[in-house]
Every structure is written in structure tokens, then in C-alpha cells.
Amino acid sequence: MLFNQRAYFKNGALLAATCAIAALPVLAETANFGTLTLSRGFGAPTAVLRGSTGGSYSLSAIANADRHKNKCLGFATPTPDHIIVLQQNFSKLTIQVNSKGTDTTLLVQGGNTVRCGDDAGQNKDADIVDSDWQAGSYRIWVGTLEPGVKSNYTISVQE
């Protein structure tokens, strides 16, 4: 039996590349507090997420500004807090944080775009109200204006 070194390395490289590619969706779809899948007509109780802030990773490292030129502010963890999977296109969605008083920020990345939100009116909690949400996976970070601030929150999503 002859050892064919070229075939061995070629097949080994192919196997390594296949394993790396197969693992990418699993790595890319990891979140600190889980995933929520939504279809049009979802009910309000279905679209609630819970988590806590506390990171020191600057969200401006993901994007300085969003598609509407809103600044992307705040500090969170490098891993997204949540993932929302939209099974269909949505003409409009509202994503709102409720932390009961902490000054939160919001960054949503997906559908080849970034959306950022800060204070919602006189409330210190962040929200994003936007149109043209394409079906697909969206990574969500909930941040605070100061690094390391720990606060529990809920996120509500509405059509």
C-alpha cells in the first residue's frame, strides 16, 4: 500500500473546509438569551424577549451609524443578546426595550442592514420603529450608555 501524500492533504483540507463551513451557521446564530421566530400576524405575548445588560463592548465597533444615519451608541457584549428570525417580509416592525429606568440603546443587524435606536421620546429606553424588514435572521444587542451597567430588561416586538 503506497501512501499518497498529495491525496491525503487534499482530502484532509477538503474535510477541514467542509467542517468549518458546516459549523458557520451554528456559530453565527448564537445569542446570549436565545432566538425568537416570528411570522406575520404574531400575537403580542409571543413577541417578548428577556435578558440583561452588562457588557463593555462598544456597539460602534459593529457600525457607527445605521441606514438612516442614526448613531449606534452603547456598550454590550460582543455576542448578540437575541436573534429574531422573520419567516416573511414585514412592512413595519417596532422593537422596544423596557428596563424600568436604565438608559438603554439598541442595535439590530440583519437583512444586509443595521438599525440603531436610543431613547424613545421622554423614556430612557431604546426603540426602533422602521419599515421594510426582509425575511431572515436579525441579531439584536441591547446596550447601555456606560460600559458594565447591569440591568434586566424585556423587549417587545410589534407589527
N, C-alpha and C positions, 0 to 999 in steps of 0.2 A: 504494500500500500504506500503510495507516494503522497507526501504532504504538499499540497498546492497552496503555498503561502499567499499568492495573489488572490485566489478564490476565497481563502479563509478571511482575509482582511476585507475583501469586497463584500462578502456575505455578512461579516461581523459589523461593518459600517452600515450596511443596509438595515440590519436588525436594530442597531442602536438608533438610527434615524427614525425608523418606524415606531419604536418605543417612545422616543422623545415626542414625535408628532401626536401619537395616541394620548400621551399624558397632558398635552397642552390644554384641551378643553376643560379637563378636571382642575388644573391649576388656575386657569383664567376664570373659572366660575366659583371660586371660593369666597366666602364672605364671613365676617365676624359673627353675624347674627342670623344668617340664613337667607333663603330665597323665597320669593312670592311670585306665583304665576297668575296673570290676570287675562281675562277675556272681556270683550265689550259687554256692558250690562252687568258688571260685577256689583255685588252688594257692598255697602259701606262696612259692615262688620268684617268682611273678607279682606279688606284692604287696609289693615292696620299692622304695623311693624313695631317691634320694641327693641331697644338697645341702650347703650350708654356711651358717652363721650369719654375722652381722656388721653388722646394721643398728642404727640408733639411733631408730627409730620406736616409740613406746610402744604396745604392744598394747592397753592400757586405752583408747586412743582409739577402738578398734573396739567394745569392750564392757568395762565394769567388772567384770561377773560373768556367769557362764553360766546356763543354765536350772536348774542345781542349786545356784546361789548360790556356786559356786567362783569365786574371784577370777581375773581374767585378767591375768597378770603377764608381764613381759619386754619385750624390745626386739628388733625385727626390721626388715625393710624394709616400706615401705607396700604393695608388691605381694606377693600371696601367694607362698609358696615352691613350693607344689604345688597341683594341683587333682585331686581324685578324683571320678570320675563313677560313681555307683552305678546300674546298669541296672535293678535291682529293689530292693524294700524288704529291709532286713536287720533281723532281730530283735535282734542284738547284734554290735558290732564293737569290736575293740581296736586302737588306733593307738599305737605305741610308738616313741620316739626312742632311738637308740643313738649317742652321741657319744664314747664311750670316756672319760668323766670330766667333761665340761663340764656345768655346771648349766643345763639347758635347760628351756624352757617350750613349751607347745603351745596354739594357738588354732585351732579348726575352725569355720567359719561356712558354713551352708547349710541347706537344708530348713527355712527360717524360724526357725532357732535358732542359738545359739552354744554351743560346748562348749570348756572350757578345762582344761588339765592342767598339773601341775607335777611334783614328784618322785614317782617310782614306788617306794614303800617306802623302803628304805635307799639305793637308787640315786639319783643326782642327775639322771638323765634323766627327761623327762616322758613321761606316758602318759595316754590317755583310754580308759576302758572304759565303754561306755554302750549302752543299748538304743534301739529304735525309730528306726532310721535309714531315712528315706524315700528312695525313688529320686530321683536328681537330682545336682546338682553341688555339691561341697563345697570351699571354699577353705581351705588349710592354711598357717599361719605357724608356723615353728619359731623361737623366740626364746631369748635368754639373759637372765639376771637383770641383767647390766650391759650398757649400750649399747656397740656396736662390737666385742664379743668374737667373734673368728673361730674357727670350729671346723667341721670336716667331720662329717657325720652320715649315718646311714641311718634310714629309717622303715620299720617293718614293720606290715602291716595283717593282722589275723586275724579270722576269723568266730568 
